[in-house]
């Protein structure tokens, strides 16, 4: 929730705002107060028609401290209201430090909510009153006022919510402890794996060096033997006799001369060295280059921006994963080679691919195919020896392949592998189903869990959207901030020509990058006309359509086509590489780019 959404329902009858924050954080850019109301500072009491701003967080220089809040609460008078924002996460909110002061100064908390900023995580609106005010329901509407019923409701809800929150806090602590232990175990395993890989590499190096020396020695002995045999008189005599026997008519008459020549050469080799010194020296032989040379080498060095998977997968999973990752399926006979050559981020083994009745890895882990069990165990050991994570994707009951649990996995993912949006039918499933799958159950979301487990590039980075905007005044800024932060799929960055002098700090606080220059996100949406009314589902529906179709541009078609490829459209979401190419929109289809039309709420 934005801070303005929390505050504005409680601004009725408020004529002035008092800034009582003690830190360096300015709250007025987040509030978007009505015209004529500007935060002021004074030390007087705050009463009827006034609203006090307070801030409390872990960083006193930024948020202010506890003592500053307590001192400000002493100035509250009946009829006055207040807004306090917290820099603490919601699960660690130290409300108990302020609770007694709120009660002592007759301040009742009307509404509390989580905030979506990087340094402000929660906020609460309170009012100072001499009587019990009616609380608000989950939608922010005040309930009927009845003193005893209101007090009874608050007391009952306090006991029940405290009971529920205690169990949730205990579970959160257990999960955080388990996550820390898992992270330490994974780090230790990686360190141990590094030492094992280094030792294995040294052993392999020593073995290869010894084998190479032995091979060279054997090669030298064999070469000497071949030279001795080729130069021996017995071999040459044998060759002359065989030649004469094969061609008696032509070679037999020359046989006596050849034998005599061999006798003379043997006799010459037997003479002393000084007798042969008068013979002409033989011409030196050219040195033999026994090295291997590459006639051509091609090398490409680039950052790895996609998840690389080598594994045991079903046909459907391999096809769905290939849309967002580099996928190599291994077979029992080539698994080791593929792991070494592809250098994957993860060796992934899908349980359903092993427990299937057909396929190259069928019945693996069931005890019915021990040779496949040995092959998979060797493959997992080799991947871990190379420093790559081995992950089991348990998309079925563990009892279907109990032998897989005995392998040394670096991680285990439970659940299905997700649904690719292209497998859905927009007419049958509906727009709500597409949104639900896109946000929670898509294959890309499942791959993001795998990437987080292995430290690989996040596939969800392909969903980042950059907004092109041109705000000219405070009204445009407020409209841009409201439309940007109100999107169900929040943009990653906002590109403006000159951000200097514009109050865009709320976007930055909500983790939206604001900068000038070219966009860096994969997708770009043109919002330069801030007078258009854009629904909060706009970017979500556009990205759903893009992921469903794989198109390069998504937008509205003049013919009002819905979920159909069209030759022309009004682009609302465009691939950044297509914009960088500089091709005019009316030529995109002729250039081979895919355009996909979505019929939604037309901007007014």
C-alpha positions as CSV (number, residue, x, y, z in Angstrom):
1,X,0.0,0.0,0.0
2,X,1.1,3.6,-0.7
3,X,1.2,6.1,2.1
4,X,-1.3,8.3,0.4
5,X,-3.8,5.4,0.2
6,X,-3.5,4.9,4.0
7,X,-3.8,8.5,4.9
8,X,-6.4,10.1,2.5
9,X,-9.5,8.3,3.9
10,X,-8.8,10.0,7.3
11,X,-8.2,13.6,5.9
12,X,-11.8,14.7,6.4
13,X,-12.0,18.0,8.4
14,X,-8.1,18.2,8.4
15,X,-7.0,21.8,7.6
16,X,-3.3,21.7,8.6
17,X,-0.5,19.1,8.9
18,X,2.2,19.3,11.5
19,X,5.5,17.7,10.7
20,X,6.9,16.3,14.0
21,X,9.4,13.9,12.5
22,X,12.9,14.1,14.0
23,X,15.0,12.2,11.4
24,X,16.2,13.3,8.0
25,X,13.3,11.6,6.1
26,X,10.8,13.9,4.4
27,X,7.2,12.5,4.3
28,X,5.4,15.2,2.3
29,X,6.5,13.8,-1.2
30,X,4.7,10.6,-0.3
31,X,1.5,12.1,1.0
32,X,0.2,14.1,-2.1
33,X,-1.8,16.3,0.2
34,X,-4.8,18.3,-1.2
35,X,-4.1,21.8,-2.5
36,X,-3.6,24.4,0.2
37,X,-2.3,22.0,2.8
38,X,1.4,22.1,3.4
39,X,3.3,20.5,6.3
40,X,4.5,23.0,8.9
41,X,6.6,22.7,12.1
42,X,5.8,24.1,15.5
43,X,5.9,23.0,19.1
44,X,2.3,23.9,20.0
45,X,-0.4,21.2,20.9
46,X,-2.1,19.5,18.0
47,X,-5.9,19.5,18.3
48,X,-9.1,19.8,16.2
49,X,-8.5,19.9,12.5
50,X,-4.8,19.1,12.7
51,X,-2.8,16.0,11.7
52,X,0.6,15.2,13.1
53,X,3.3,13.3,11.2
54,X,5.5,10.9,13.1
55,X,8.3,8.5,12.1
56,X,10.0,5.7,14.1
57,X,12.6,3.2,12.8
58,X,15.8,1.4,13.4
59,X,17.9,4.3,11.9
60,X,17.6,7.3,14.2
61,X,19.3,9.6,11.7
62,X,16.7,8.7,9.0
63,X,13.6,7.8,10.9
64,X,14.0,9.4,14.3
65,X,14.0,7.7,17.7
66,X,11.6,6.4,20.2
67,X,12.0,9.4,22.5
68,X,11.1,11.8,19.8
69,X,7.8,10.0,19.2
70,X,7.0,9.9,22.8
71,X,7.6,13.6,23.2
72,X,5.4,14.4,20.2
73,X,2.5,12.3,21.5
74,X,2.4,14.5,24.6
75,X,1.2,17.3,22.4
76,X,-1.9,15.5,21.2
77,X,-5.2,17.0,22.2
78,X,-8.8,15.7,21.6
79,X,-9.8,16.0,18.0
80,X,-6.3,15.8,16.7
81,X,-5.1,13.0,14.4
82,X,-1.8,11.5,13.6
83,X,0.1,9.4,11.1
84,X,3.1,7.3,12.3
85,X,5.2,5.4,9.9
86,X,7.7,2.7,10.9
87,X,11.0,1.7,9.4
88,X,10.8,-1.7,11.0
89,X,9.5,-4.7,9.1
90,X,5.9,-5.7,10.0
91,X,6.9,-8.9,11.7
92,X,9.3,-6.9,14.0
93,X,7.1,-3.8,14.6
94,X,8.0,-2.5,18.2
95,X,4.5,-1.2,18.8
96,X,4.7,-2.1,22.5
97,X,7.1,0.7,23.0
98,X,4.5,3.3,22.0
99,X,1.4,1.5,23.2
100,X,1.4,2.9,26.7
101,X,2.0,6.4,25.5
102,X,-0.8,6.2,23.0
103,X,-3.2,5.0,25.7
104,X,-2.0,7.6,28.2
105,X,-2.7,10.4,25.8
106,X,-6.1,9.1,24.7
107,X,-4.9,8.1,21.2
108,X,-6.8,5.3,19.4
109,X,-5.3,3.6,16.4
110,X,-7.9,3.6,13.6
111,X,-6.1,1.8,10.8
112,X,-2.7,0.1,10.3
113,X,-1.3,-1.3,7.0
114,X,1.9,-2.5,5.4
115,X,3.7,-0.1,3.1
116,X,5.6,-1.0,-0.1
117,X,8.7,1.1,0.4
118,X,12.3,0.0,0.9
119,X,12.8,2.1,4.1
120,X,9.2,2.4,5.3
121,X,7.4,-0.9,6.0
122,X,4.3,0.0,8.0
123,X,2.1,2.9,8.9
124,X,-0.8,3.6,11.3
125,X,-3.4,6.4,11.6
126,X,-4.6,7.4,15.1
127,X,-6.8,9.9,16.6
128,X,-7.0,11.6,20.1
129,X,-10.5,11.4,21.5
130,X,-12.3,11.4,24.9
131,X,-14.5,8.6,23.8
132,X,-14.0,5.3,22.1
133,X,-14.2,5.8,18.3
134,X,-15.7,3.1,16.1
135,X,-13.0,0.9,14.4
136,X,-12.7,0.2,10.7
137,X,-13.3,-3.0,8.9
138,X,-10.9,-4.7,6.5
139,X,-11.9,-2.3,3.7
140,X,-11.3,0.9,5.7
141,X,-15.0,1.6,6.4
142,X,-16.0,2.7,9.9
143,X,-18.2,0.3,11.8
144,X,-21.4,1.4,13.6
145,X,-20.6,3.3,16.8
146,X,-21.6,1.6,20.0
147,X,-19.4,2.1,23.1
148,X,-19.8,-1.3,24.7
149,X,-20.0,-3.2,21.4
150,X,-16.9,-1.4,20.1
151,X,-14.9,-2.1,23.2
152,X,-16.1,-5.7,23.2
153,X,-15.1,-6.1,19.5
154,X,-11.7,-4.6,20.1
155,X,-11.1,-6.9,23.2
156,X,-12.2,-10.0,21.3
157,X,-10.2,-9.2,18.2
158,X,-7.1,-8.4,20.4
159,X,-7.1,-11.8,22.1
160,X,-7.8,-13.8,18.9
161,X,-5.3,-11.9,16.7
162,X,-2.7,-12.2,19.4
163,X,-3.2,-15.9,19.5
164,X,-2.9,-16.2,15.7
165,X,0.0,-13.9,15.4
166,X,2.0,-15.7,18.1
167,X,1.7,-19.0,16.2
168,X,2.6,-17.2,12.9
169,X,5.6,-15.5,14.5
170,X,6.8,-18.8,15.9
171,X,6.5,-20.5,12.5
172,X,8.3,-17.5,10.9
173,X,11.1,-17.9,13.4
174,X,11.3,-21.6,12.7
175,X,11.4,-21.0,8.9
176,X,14.0,-18.3,9.2
177,X,16.2,-20.6,11.4
178,X,15.7,-23.5,8.9
179,X,16.6,-21.2,6.0
180,X,19.8,-20.1,7.8
181,X,20.8,-23.6,8.5
182,X,20.1,-24.7,4.9
183,X,22.2,-21.8,3.6
184,X,25.1,-22.6,6.0
185,X,24.9,-26.3,5.0
186,X,24.8,-25.4,1.3
187,X,27.8,-23.0,1.8
188,X,29.7,-25.7,3.7
189,X,28.9,-28.3,1.0
190,X,30.1,-25.9,-1.7
191,X,33.3,-25.3,0.2
192,X,33.8,-29.0,0.8
193,X,33.0,-29.6,-2.9
194,X,35.6,-27.0,-3.9
195,X,38.3,-28.8,-1.8
196,X,37.2,-32.2,-3.2
197,X,37.3,-30.8,-6.8
198,X,40.8,-29.4,-6.2
199,X,42.1,-32.6,-4.7
200,X,40.5,-34.6,-7.6
201,X,42.0,-32.2,-10.1
202,X,45.4,-32.6,-8.6
203,X,45.0,-36.4,-8.6
204,X,43.8,-36.4,-12.2
205,X,46.8,-34.2,-13.2
206,X,49.3,-36.5,-11.5
207,X,47.7,-39.5,-13.1
208,X,47.7,-37.9,-16.6
209,X,51.3,-36.8,-16.2
210,X,52.4,-40.3,-15.2
211,X,50.4,-41.8,-18.1
212,X,51.9,-39.4,-20.5
213,X,55.5,-40.1,-19.3
214,X,54.8,-43.8,-19.6
215,X,53.3,-43.4,-23.1
216,X,56.3,-41.4,-24.2
217,X,58.8,-44.0,-22.9
218,X,56.9,-46.8,-24.6
219,X,56.7,-44.8,-27.8
220,X,60.5,-44.2,-27.7
221,X,61.2,-47.9,-27.2
222,X,58.9,-48.8,-30.1
223,X,60.4,-46.2,-32.4
224,X,63.9,-47.6,-31.6
225,X,62.8,-51.1,-32.3
226,X,61.2,-50.1,-35.6
227,X,64.4,-48.3,-36.6
228,X,66.5,-51.3,-35.7
229,X,64.3,-53.7,-37.6
230,X,64.1,-51.5,-40.7
231,X,67.9,-51.1,-40.8
232,X,68.7,-54.8,-40.1
233,X,70.3,-56.9,-42.9
234,X,68.0,-59.8,-42.2
235,X,64.9,-57.7,-42.9
236,X,66.4,-56.3,-46.1
237,X,67.5,-59.8,-47.3
238,X,64.0,-61.1,-46.5
239,X,62.4,-58.3,-48.5
240,X,64.7,-59.1,-51.5
241,X,63.9,-62.8,-51.4
242,X,60.1,-62.1,-51.1
243,X,60.3,-59.7,-54.1
244,X,62.2,-62.3,-56.2
245,X,59.7,-65.0,-55.3
246,X,56.8,-62.8,-56.2
247,X,58.2,-61.8,-59.6
248,X,60.8,-64.5,-60.6
249,X,61.2,-63.3,-64.2
250,X,62.0,-59.7,-63.4
251,X,63.3,-59.7,-59.8
252,X,65.3,-62.9,-59.8
253,X,68.0,-61.7,-62.2
254,X,68.6,-58.7,-59.9
255,X,68.7,-60.8,-56.7
256,X,72.5,-61.6,-56.7
257,X,73.4,-57.9,-57.2
258,X,71.1,-56.8,-54.3
259,X,72.5,-59.5,-52.0
260,X,76.0,-58.4,-52.9
261,X,75.2,-54.8,-52.2
262,X,73.8,-55.7,-48.8
263,X,77.0,-57.6,-48.0
264,X,79.1,-54.7,-49.0
265,X,77.0,-52.2,-46.8
266,X,77.2,-54.6,-43.8
267,X,81.0,-54.9,-44.3
268,X,81.3,-51.1,-44.5
269,X,79.4,-50.6,-41.2
270,X,81.8,-53.0,-39.6
271,X,84.9,-50.9,-40.5
272,X,86.7,-48.5,-38.0
273,X,85.5,-45.0,-37.7
274,X,88.7,-43.5,-39.3
275,X,88.1,-45.6,-42.4
276,X,84.7,-44.1,-43.0
277,X,85.8,-40.5,-42.3
278,X,86.5,-39.9,-45.9
279,X,82.9,-40.7,-46.9
280,X,80.7,-37.7,-47.6
281,X,78.6,-36.6,-44.6
282,X,74.9,-37.3,-45.1
283,X,72.5,-34.3,-45.4
284,X,71.0,-33.3,-42.1
285,X,67.3,-34.3,-41.7
286,X,64.8,-31.6,-41.2
287,X,63.4,-31.5,-37.6
288,X,60.1,-33.2,-37.2
289,X,57.3,-31.0,-35.6
290,X,55.1,-33.4,-33.7
291,X,52.9,-30.7,-32.3
292,X,49.2,-30.4,-33.2
293,X,48.1,-27.0,-34.6
294,X,44.5,-25.6,-34.8
295,X,43.8,-24.2,-38.2
296,X,40.9,-22.1,-36.8
297,X,39.6,-21.3,-33.4
298,X,36.3,-19.4,-32.7
299,X,35.7,-18.1,-29.2
300,X,32.8,-16.1,-27.8
301,X,33.0,-14.6,-24.4
302,X,29.7,-13.1,-23.0
303,X,27.9,-13.0,-19.6
304,X,25.6,-15.9,-18.9
305,X,22.2,-14.4,-18.8
306,X,20.0,-17.5,-18.9
307,X,19.6,-20.5,-16.7
308,X,21.5,-23.5,-18.1
309,X,20.0,-26.8,-17.1
310,X,21.3,-30.3,-17.8
311,X,19.1,-33.1,-16.5
312,X,16.7,-35.9,-16.6
313,X,13.4,-34.4,-17.7
314,X,10.1,-35.4,-19.3
315,X,9.4,-34.3,-22.9
316,X,6.8,-31.7,-21.8
317,X,9.0,-30.2,-19.1
318,X,12.0,-30.0,-21.4
319,X,9.9,-28.1,-24.0
320,X,8.4,-25.7,-21.4
321,X,11.7,-25.0,-19.8
322,X,13.4,-24.4,-23.1
323,X,11.4,-21.1,-23.5
324,X,13.3,-19.5,-20.6
325,X,16.5,-21.6,-20.1
326,X,19.1,-23.6,-22.0
327,X,18.1,-27.2,-21.6
328,X,20.2,-30.3,-22.4
329,X,18.6,-33.7,-21.7
330,X,21.0,-36.4,-20.7
331,X,20.8,-40.1,-21.6
332,X,22.3,-42.9,-19.5
333,X,25.3,-43.3,-21.9
334,X,26.2,-39.6,-22.4
335,X,25.3,-37.9,-19.1
336,X,28.9,-37.5,-17.9
337,X,30.0,-36.0,-21.2
338,X,27.1,-33.5,-21.3
339,X,27.7,-32.4,-17.8
340,X,31.4,-31.7,-18.5
341,X,30.8,-30.1,-21.9
342,X,27.8,-27.9,-21.2
343,X,29.0,-26.6,-17.8
344,X,25.4,-26.2,-16.5
345,X,24.2,-24.2,-13.6
346,X,22.3,-27.2,-12.2
347,X,21.9,-30.9,-12.8
348,X,18.2,-31.3,-12.5
349,X,16.5,-34.7,-12.1
350,X,12.7,-34.8,-12.4
351,X,11.1,-37.5,-10.3
352,X,8.3,-38.1,-12.8
353,X,10.9,-38.7,-15.6
354,X,12.5,-41.4,-13.4
355,X,9.3,-43.1,-12.2
356,X,7.7,-43.3,-15.7
357,X,7.2,-46.6,-17.3
358,X,8.7,-45.5,-20.6
359,X,11.7,-43.3,-21.5
360,X,15.5,-43.6,-21.3
361,X,15.5,-43.2,-17.5
362,X,12.3,-45.2,-16.8
363,X,12.2,-47.1,-13.5
364,X,15.2,-45.3,-12.1
365,X,15.2,-45.2,-8.3
366,X,12.6,-47.9,-8.1
367,X,15.0,-50.7,-7.6
368,X,14.0,-52.4,-10.9
369,X,16.8,-50.9,-13.0
370,X,20.1,-51.1,-10.9
371,X,22.2,-50.1,-13.9
372,X,20.3,-46.9,-14.3
373,X,20.6,-46.2,-10.6
374,X,24.4,-46.6,-10.8
375,X,24.5,-44.3,-13.9
376,X,22.4,-41.6,-12.1
377,X,24.5,-41.8,-9.0
378,X,27.7,-41.4,-11.0
379,X,26.2,-38.5,-12.9
380,X,25.2,-36.7,-9.6
381,X,28.6,-37.3,-8.2
382,X,30.3,-36.0,-11.3
383,X,28.2,-32.8,-11.3
384,X,28.9,-32.1,-7.7
385,X,32.6,-32.8,-8.3
386,X,32.6,-30.1,-10.9
387,X,31.0,-27.7,-8.5
388,X,27.5,-27.8,-10.0
389,X,24.4,-28.1,-7.9
390,X,22.4,-31.4,-8.2
391,X,18.7,-30.8,-7.6
392,X,15.8,-33.2,-7.3
393,X,12.5,-31.8,-8.6
394,X,10.0,-33.9,-6.7
395,X,6.9,-33.5,-8.7
396,X,5.3,-36.7,-7.5
397,X,5.2,-38.9,-4.4
398,X,8.6,-39.8,-3.1
399,X,7.4,-43.4,-2.8
400,X,7.3,-43.7,-6.6
401,X,11.1,-43.7,-6.7
402,X,12.4,-44.1,-3.2
403,X,16.0,-44.8,-4.4
404,X,16.3,-41.1,-5.4
405,X,16.2,-40.0,-1.8
406,X,19.5,-41.8,-1.1
407,X,21.5,-39.6,-3.5
408,X,23.4,-36.6,-2.2
409,X,21.2,-33.7,-3.5
410,X,22.2,-30.1,-3.0
411,X,18.5,-29.2,-3.0
412,X,15.0,-30.6,-3.4
413,X,12.0,-28.7,-4.9
414,X,8.5,-30.0,-4.2
415,X,5.6,-29.4,-6.5
416,X,4.8,-29.4,-10.2
417,X,6.9,-27.7,-12.8
418,X,4.2,-25.1,-13.6
419,X,2.1,-24.4,-16.6
420,X,3.3,-22.6,-19.7
421,X,0.9,-19.8,-20.6
422,X,0.9,-20.9,-24.3
423,X,-0.8,-24.1,-23.1
424,X,-3.9,-22.2,-21.8
425,X,-6.9,-21.2,-23.8
426,X,-7.8,-17.5,-23.1
427,X,-11.5,-18.1,-24.1
428,X,-12.0,-21.2,-22.0
429,X,-9.7,-20.3,-19.0
430,X,-10.5,-16.6,-18.9
431,X,-8.4,-13.6,-18.2
432,X,-8.4,-14.1,-14.4
433,X,-6.9,-17.6,-14.9
434,X,-4.2,-16.3,-17.1
435,X,-3.3,-13.7,-14.5
436,X,-3.2,-16.3,-11.7
437,X,-1.0,-18.6,-13.7
438,X,1.3,-15.7,-14.8
439,X,1.8,-14.6,-11.2
440,X,2.0,-17.8,-9.3
441,X,1.9,-21.1,-11.3
442,X,3.7,-20.4,-14.6
443,X,6.8,-22.3,-15.6
444,X,8.8,-19.2,-15.4
445,X,7.9,-18.7,-11.8
446,X,8.9,-22.3,-11.0
447,X,12.2,-21.8,-12.8
448,X,12.8,-18.6,-10.7
449,X,12.7,-20.9,-7.6
450,X,15.3,-23.1,-9.2
451,X,17.5,-20.1,-10.1
452,X,17.3,-18.8,-6.6
453,X,18.4,-22.1,-5.2
454,X,21.4,-22.4,-7.5
455,X,22.4,-18.7,-7.8
456,X,21.7,-18.7,-11.5
457,X,20.2,-15.8,-13.6
458,X,16.6,-15.1,-12.6
459,X,14.2,-15.9,-15.5
460,X,11.7,-13.4,-14.0
461,X,14.1,-10.6,-15.0
462,X,12.6,-11.0,-18.5
463,X,9.4,-9.6,-17.2
464,X,10.9,-6.2,-16.2
465,X,9.2,-3.2,-17.8
466,X,10.5,0.3,-18.3
467,X,8.0,3.2,-18.5
468,X,8.7,6.2,-20.7
469,X,7.2,9.3,-19.1
470,X,7.4,13.1,-19.5
471,X,5.9,14.7,-16.4
472,X,5.7,18.5,-16.6
473,X,4.4,19.6,-13.2
474,X,3.4,18.3,-9.8
475,X,0.0,17.1,-11.1
476,X,1.7,14.9,-13.8
477,X,4.1,13.6,-11.2
478,X,1.3,12.6,-8.8
479,X,-0.5,10.9,-11.7
480,X,2.6,9.1,-12.8
481,X,3.4,7.9,-9.3
482,X,-0.2,6.8,-8.8
483,X,-0.4,4.9,-12.1
484,X,3.0,3.3,-11.7
485,X,2.7,2.1,-8.1
486,X,-0.9,1.1,-8.7
487,X,0.0,-1.5,-11.3
488,X,-0.5,-5.1,-10.3
489,X,2.7,-5.8,-12.2
490,X,4.9,-3.0,-11.0
491,X,7.4,-1.5,-13.5
492,X,11.1,-1.9,-12.8
493,X,12.1,1.6,-14.0
494,X,10.8,4.9,-15.1
495,X,12.7,6.9,-17.7
496,X,12.2,10.6,-17.8
497,X,14.1,13.2,-19.9
498,X,15.2,15.3,-16.9
499,X,14.4,13.9,-13.4
500,X,16.0,16.8,-11.7
501,X,13.5,19.0,-9.9
502,X,10.7,16.4,-9.9
503,X,9.5,14.9,-6.7
504,X,9.9,11.2,-7.8
505,X,11.4,10.0,-4.5
506,X,8.3,7.9,-3.8
507,X,9.1,5.8,-6.9
508,X,12.7,5.3,-5.7
509,X,11.5,4.4,-2.2
510,X,9.2,1.7,-3.8
511,X,12.2,0.1,-5.5
512,X,11.4,1.6,-8.9
513,X,14.5,3.0,-10.6
514,X,14.2,6.5,-12.0
515,X,16.8,7.7,-14.5
516,X,17.3,9.5,-17.8
517,X,18.7,8.0,-20.9
518,X,17.8,4.8,-22.7
519,X,15.8,2.1,-20.9
520,X,17.5,-1.0,-19.7
521,X,14.5,-3.3,-19.1
522,X,13.6,-5.9,-21.7
523,X,10.2,-4.4,-22.3
524,X,9.2,-0.7,-22.8
525,X,5.8,1.0,-22.4
526,X,5.1,4.5,-23.6
527,X,3.3,6.5,-20.9
528,X,4.3,10.0,-22.1
529,X,0.7,11.0,-22.2
530,X,-0.2,11.1,-18.6
531,X,-3.8,12.2,-19.2
532,X,-4.8,8.7,-20.2
533,X,-6.6,6.5,-17.7
534,X,-4.6,3.3,-17.3
535,X,-6.2,0.4,-15.3
536,X,-4.1,-1.3,-12.7
537,X,-4.2,-4.5,-14.7
538,X,-2.7,-2.9,-17.9
539,X,0.9,-4.1,-17.7
540,X,-0.2,-7.5,-16.2
541,X,-2.5,-8.2,-19.1
542,X,0.0,-7.0,-21.7
543,X,2.7,-9.3,-20.2
544,X,0.3,-12.2,-20.0
545,X,-0.5,-11.8,-23.7
546,X,3.2,-11.5,-24.6
547,X,4.2,-14.6,-22.6
548,X,1.2,-16.5,-24.2
549,X,2.1,-15.5,-27.7
550,X,5.9,-14.8,-27.7
551,X,5.2,-11.6,-29.6
552,X,7.6,-8.7,-30.1
553,X,4.9,-6.1,-29.5
554,X,1.5,-6.1,-27.8
555,X,-1.2,-3.6,-28.1
556,X,-4.7,-2.6,-29.3
557,X,-5.9,-3.4,-32.8
558,X,-8.2,-1.0,-34.6
559,X,-10.3,-4.0,-35.6
560,X,-10.7,-4.9,-31.9
561,X,-9.2,-8.3,-32.2
562,X,-8.5,-10.1,-29.0
563,X,-5.6,-12.5,-28.5
564,X,-4.8,-12.7,-32.1
565,X,-1.7,-12.0,-34.3
566,X,-2.3,-8.9,-36.4
567,X,-0.4,-7.0,-39.1
568,X,-0.7,-3.6,-37.4
569,X,-1.6,-2.3,-33.9
570,X,-1.2,0.5,-31.5
571,X,1.8,-0.7,-29.5
572,X,1.5,-0.6,-25.7
573,X,4.3,-2.9,-24.8
574,X,7.3,-3.3,-27.1
575,X,10.5,-5.3,-26.9
576,X,13.4,-3.0,-26.2
577,X,15.6,-4.5,-28.9
578,X,12.8,-3.7,-31.4
579,X,12.8,-0.1,-30.3
580,X,16.6,0.1,-30.5
581,X,16.5,-1.2,-34.1
582,X,14.7,2.1,-35.1
583,X,12.2,0.4,-37.5
584,X,9.0,2.4,-37.8
585,X,5.9,0.6,-36.2
586,X,4.1,0.3,-39.5
587,X,7.0,-1.8,-40.9
588,X,7.3,-4.1,-38.0
589,X,5.1,-6.9,-39.4
590,X,6.8,-6.7,-42.8
591,X,10.2,-7.0,-41.1
592,X,9.2,-10.3,-39.6
593,X,8.3,-9.1,-36.1
594,X,5.3,-10.6,-34.4
595,X,2.4,-8.3,-33.3
596,X,-0.2,-9.5,-30.9
597,X,-3.5,-7.7,-30.2
598,X,-5.2,-7.6,-26.8
599,X,-8.6,-6.1,-26.4
600,X,-8.8,-4.5,-23.0
601,X,-9.9,-1.2,-21.5
602,X,-9.1,1.4,-24.0
603,X,-7.4,4.5,-22.6
604,X,-9.8,7.5,-22.6
